[in-house]
Amino acid sequence: MKKINTERALEINIGGLKLANPVMTASGTFGYTQECGELIDAAGLGAIVTKSITLEPSQGNPPPRLWETTAGLLNAIGIQNEGLDDFINTKLPFLKSVGARVVVSIAGRCQQDYKMLARALNNTTVDAIEVNISCPNIKHKSASLLFAQDPDSTSYIIRSVKKQTNKPVIAKLSPNVTDIGLIARAAEKAGADALSMINTLIGMDVDIARARPRLGNVTGGLSGPAIKPIALAMIWQAYHCVKIPIIGIGGIMSTEDAVAFFLCGASAVQIGTANFVDPAAAGNIIRGLRLYLKNRNMKNIKELIGQLKL
């Protein structure tokens, strides 16, 4: 029987981003202070993916902005954040001080925004850049579509970001498309080092007593266990369309959920809505994956990737 090095069994390289384990926290679902300082060992995570940042501070959408649904959560936060300068001067130093690997999520309303963000972040200690071209809760100046709903726009933004940085670039894709493979290939061809998918699905709920939407933005993004089957299917489809690594997102609440994503082709996962239920969820999944590999005498997490049997 081969001897398994459990300390290194979860190591993974995501398009140049070397991680001790493949479990990250998803953008917008994990705070900068209390979670890192009191509730979880940030250094033990694969990485923390930050709330999407914009060039200037943004107040986000009007409340109400969260609504719990059957097996999920609707949100219409709208990229509320304190802006680039605050992130670089305040939040990034804190995250690094607690030993976290940092993937910074960036969002913009035009190509120039993304270029300026990537250029500014290239000279910082962030470990990678996740390009959020798929948030359903913001409206872009020049189009009614999300950037990630159009292969040309996807290619344009990713290529622009790649020209401004030597850090790994991760394209975050939307499920609100007819052909995820088309968008995935466009991002890969434009130079993306990895994909993260899926972002939230567009959804809404209604207060029938008042005949009004539950969210101030009317629609929002649906996350949580309700979207896991869709996420798995899209990762499976993208895995057979591209050669770059895929980071799986969408309703991962347990080790078993994470394993399903690896089998469908994900090389890493991000934990999102589960953090609202239990801030220690990501750490629990890391321990669960280590035990899963040990029990099956597997040497490395890579032995699981794409191994779904048909």
Buried (B, 14 or more C-beta within 10 A) or exposed (E): EEEBEEEEBBBBBBBBBEBBBBBBBBBBBBBBEEBBEEBBEBEBBBBBBBBBBBBEEBEBBEEBBBBEBEEBBBBBBBBBBBEBEEBBEEBBEBBBEBEBBBBBBBBBBEBEBBBBBBEBBBEBEBBBBBBBBBBBBBEBEEEEEBBBBBBEBBBBBBBBBBEBBEBBBBBBBBBBBEEBBEBBBBBBBBBBBBBBBBBBBBBBBEEEEEEEBBBBBEBBBBBBBBBBEBBBBBBBBBBEBBEBBBBBBBBBBBBEBBBBBBBBBBBBBBBBBBBBEBBBBBBBBBBBBBEBBEEEEBEBBBEBBBEBEE
